Amino acid sequence: MRHLLIAFLTLAFLFTACSNDSSISSSDDKTVNYLDVLDTMGVATVFDIPCTYTANEKEHKLKIIHDAKTLDACVAEENNYTWKTISVADEDLDYWYEFWGDTLLLYRFYPEEYDSSSSPKWEDRSYGLMFVGGKSGQLEGTWDYIGCEYTSYSHETNCYGPLDDHTATSLKISGNTATIIKKRYYEKYLDEINAAGYVNVLMLSLYNALAEVYGRYVSIGDYWELYVGGVAETLEDISRYQVKMIDSTENSKTFSIGDKTYTFKVIKAEQSLSKYNNIFMDLNVEVSDGTTTCVGYYKTQYIEKSQCSAEGYNNSFKEIGYDSKGDSIHYAYEHLDQNMREFNDCLDKIAAKTYHPDYDLKDSEK
């Protein structure tokens, strides 16, 4: 499924939670914390995802069924690849639900994981995503996800940065319809990228790729959306790998590791928000040790008819949707052009490799 890394993609939750920050128990506190963050985000681009739903109040089951969408895509059928206009729907979403006062909890489950001799049971529920905004005991209304999750088997509530991905998500239920509302604070995201600096954002993982004996994989497309806040991690890497900064500009950094000097440059960094709430990226960077220059590029865009082939499909973000009969459709509508394998092979050849991951640097300095 989507964005191999972005991992953008790809737990099958309605929303993806980020790393655990804290645990809190008061629903009032959760609401205030969420709204405080929301008030700082500015103007949002709103994406409405139309659905229908069914609810079984006795069994506390909620099924959300995506409406079909029409798009031009490269469709894979066995070994054939055909450019088509398709009508396709995302998979259904099945939840247990319960109310805690004015808080709605949704626990995702997967009916296909059960055979004819068993069925999903209420006591099997595990992670409940928490929503506020509606009325206690009534599914109808607008429910806002607040970035908190209740774990039924440990009886713990953990809360996460509710807008770390710059998207606020709501569920509106009315009559027999359900609408998933995604509010993307794209301008706020761009502001944070600009404040952090493109060089700092794209250098994540670069130091350990150049310094560690075994190296680490770098993908300049991985962290673009997710890890603006992770820029601080590069400061830890500078200390761990004894990196010495020599020069720094808006678009480049020159530094040394051991007896080798490197220059990292951002040649191009452009992005845009697609009509399906994905970020298209066009990135180009260089890393040089003065003798060899490693060039990395990563570009996403809508797939074109001329790219609908075995090679083009395999270099795209693959999707699985369902037609009106419930049969699966394998397709791609976004293409990826990147050279991360070659880029990492080149980095490995010029790496200083001065640091062993199992070696305690602090002990060596005593």
N, C-alpha and C positions, 0 to 999 in steps of 0.2 A: 504494500500500500504506500501511502504518501510519505514523502520526503525522507527517504532512506535514513536520514539523520534527524532531520528536524523532527525529528523523532519525535522534524517537525512533525513526528507525526504520529506515536501511532499506536498509542494505547487506544483501545476502543471505547474509552469513556466519552461521554458527551463533551467533556472539557478535560484538559490535561493539567494536573496539579504539578507544581514545581517542588523544589526541595523543602524539607520541613524546617520551618523557622521557629515555631513556638506551639505551645498547647494552651488553650483557654477554654473555659467552661461556660461563661455567660453569653447568652445569645445577644444581649444588648451590646456587650463589648464587641462581638463579632461585627454587628451591623455598623457601629460607629467607626471601627477601624476601616471597614470596607468603604464606607461613604467618604471618610476623610481622604482616602487615596483617590477615589473617583473624582472628588472636587478639584484635584490638582491636575487632571489629565487633559483639560481643554476640550476642543471640538472632536467629535468622533465621526468616522464613516460607518454607517449602519448597514449591516447585511441581514436581511430577513430570509430565513430558510423555512418555507411553508411545509407543513406536515398535517396529518390527521392523527387521531389517537383513539385508543380504546382503554377503558379502565374497568377493573374488576374490584369493586370496593370490598367484597367479602374476602378475597384472597390478597388484597393489597398489591395488585399487579397493574402496571402501567406500560402500555406499548405505544411507542411513537413511530409513525410510519411516514417516511419522507415522500413528498410529492416528486414526481419525475421532473427532470430538467432536460432541456434539449441543448445539445452542443455538437460541434464538429470535432471528430476525434479519429485517431488511428485505432482500429479495432482488430484484435488478435483472435483468429479462429483457427485452432490447430497451428499449422505452419504458414497460414496465409495472413496477410496484413492489408486491411482495406480501409480507405478513407471514407467515412460515413457521417451522416447527420443522424445521431442516435437520441432516443428518449430513454433516460436511464435514471434510476433512483438509488440513493445510498441505502445501506442495510438498515433494517428496523432496529430500534433501540428498546430493549426490554428491561424493566426495572421493578423491584419491589419498592413500595413507598410507605412512609409513615409520617405522622406529624408529632413534633415536640412543641406544644404550644403553637406559636406562630411561625415555627421553622418546619420546612418540608425537607425530608431526607429521601434521596433516590439511591438505591443500591442496584448497580448494573448486574444482570445475569444473562447467560447465553443458552437459550433453549436447545440449540443444536448439540450441546455437549451432553445431553441426556438421551438415553435410549428408551425404547418402548416399555421397558420394565421399571423405569424410574422417572421421576419428574422433579423439577426444581422445587425446593422446599424453603419456606420462610426462614427456618432456622439456619439455612445455609448462607444467608446473606452475609456480606462482609464489610465492604466499604461504602458508606453512605455520604454522598455529596450533599451539602447543606445549602438551602435556599431560603430567602426571606422575602417579604413583600406582599404575600397573599393573606388569606384569612385561614385561621386554624380550622382544620377538618374539611376544607374545600379545595379541590384541585383547581377549579376555575380561578383565574386571576393571573397576574404577572409575578413570576418568581425570579429573584435575582440570586445568582450563585455568588457566595461570599468568600470562596477560597478556603473553606473548612471541610473536613472530612471526619466522620465518626466511624471508628472501627468496632464492629459489634462484638467480636470475640475477645477483645482486650478492654472494651469499654473506655476507649481513649478518643478524645477529640483533638485533632491536629489541624492547625491553620497554616496556610502558606501565603506567600506574597500574592494577593488576589489578582494583581494586574501586572505581574512580571513579564507576561507576553504582550502587554498593552492591549488586551482584549477583555472586555466585560461581556459576560454571557447571561442572558435571561431566557426564561421559558414562559411564553404566554399561552394560556389554555382558555379557550372560549368556545361554547357550543360543542361541535365535534371536531374543531380544528385546534392544532397546536402550532405555534411558531417559535422556532429557535432564533433568538435575536443576538447577533454578535456586533458589538460596538468596538470598532478598531480605532485606537487612538494613535494613528499613524504619524501625525505631525509631532506628537510628544515623543514618539519613538525616534524620529529623525533628530529632534532636538537633543535627545540623550546621546545618540550616536555622534553628533557633531561636538557635543561637550566632551565626550570621552576621547574623541579623535579616531579617525579611521585607522591610523597606524596602530594605535593601542588595541583597538578591537580585533584587528586582523592578526596581531602578533600572538594571540592566545595559542599556546602549545608550541610556538616556534622555538623558544629557548630550550625546552626539554628535547625537542627533535635534534637540535644541534649539539647539546651538551651531554646527554645521557649516552652511556656505552651502547645500550640497545636501541636508543632512539624511541620516538613516538610518532604516531601518524598525525599529520597535519591536513586538515581540510579547511580551506579558507571560506567554504560555504557553511560549515557546521554551525558556528556560533553566532552568525550574523543577527538572527532574531533573538536568540535566547540569552546571550551572555554579555550584554553591555555591562551589567553589574559584576561580571566576572573579571573585568579588567584589573581589579585589585590583585587578582591571583598572579598577574605577571610580576608584581613587586616581590612576591614570595619567591618566584622563580629566579629573579635577579639575584636574590640573596643565596638561594640554594645552590645555584650553578656558578656563583662568583662572577657574574656578568659585570663588566665595567662599561658604563655608558661613555661614549666619546663625543657624539654629536647628535642633535635631534632637531628636526624641522617638522612642519605640519604634515608632510608626506613621506618622511623617511627617518630612520634611526641608524646610527653607526655605533657598534659596540664590539667588545672583545670577549672571547671565552678562551681561557688558557692563552696560548700564543697565537690564536687566530683572530682576525678582525673581519667583521661582517657588516654589510650595509643592507638594510631592508627598505624597500620602496613600495609605496602604493601608487601604481601607474594609473589605475582607473578604479573608481568605486561609484557605481550608479545603481539605483534601485527604484522600483515603482510598485504600487499596490494594484494587483489584478482585480478583475471584476468578480472573482471567486474568493477574495480575501486571502490570497497568497502573495508573498512578496517576490517579485522578479528581481534577480540580481545580475549585475554585470561587473565582475571583479577581475582585476589583473594585478599581480604583485611580482616583485623580483627580490631574490636573496643572492648576494654576491660575496665571495670571499676574496675578491680582488683578481682572481684568475678565472673562476667559473661562475656563471650567472644562472641561477635556477629560476625559471619563469613558471608561475602558477596562474591558471585562469579558471573561472567558474561562472557560467552564464545560464540563466533560465529564461524561457520564453514560451509562448504558445507554439505547439508543434504545427508545422506546415504540411500540406498535402505531399510535397516532394520528399518529406522526411518519413513518410509512412512506409517503412520497410522493416525487415528483421533488425537491421543495425539501428535504425532510427527509433524503433520501439524499445529496444533494449537500452538505449541511451535516454530514455524518457522516464517520467514518474508514472509508474503503472498503477492503474486503478481497477477496482472490481465493483461493478454496480449491478442492478437487477432490472430486467424488463417487466412489462405488465403481467407476464406469466410467472414471474418469480425466477426465471432462468438467469444465470450469471452472465455478465458481459465483461470481458477483459479489454480494457482500452487505455489509451494515453492521450492527454491533450496538452501536456506541458513537457517541453524538451529540455534536457540538460546537456550542456557542452562543457566539459571540464577535463583536466589532465592531472588529477590528483596523484595517480600512481606514478607517473613520470616525474612529477614535482617532488614527491617523497623519495624516489630513487636518487634524484639529484641531490637533495638535502643530505641524504645518508652519505653520499660520496664526499661532501665538503664539511661534514660535521666534525667538530673538535673531539667529541666523545671523551670528555675529561671526567665525567661523573658516573659513578656506579650507583644504580638505584638502591642497592642494599647497603650502601656505605653511609654511615652517619657523618655528615659533613661537620656538624658541631663538635663531635668527639675529635675529629682530626685537627680542629683548631685549638684544642686545649694544650 
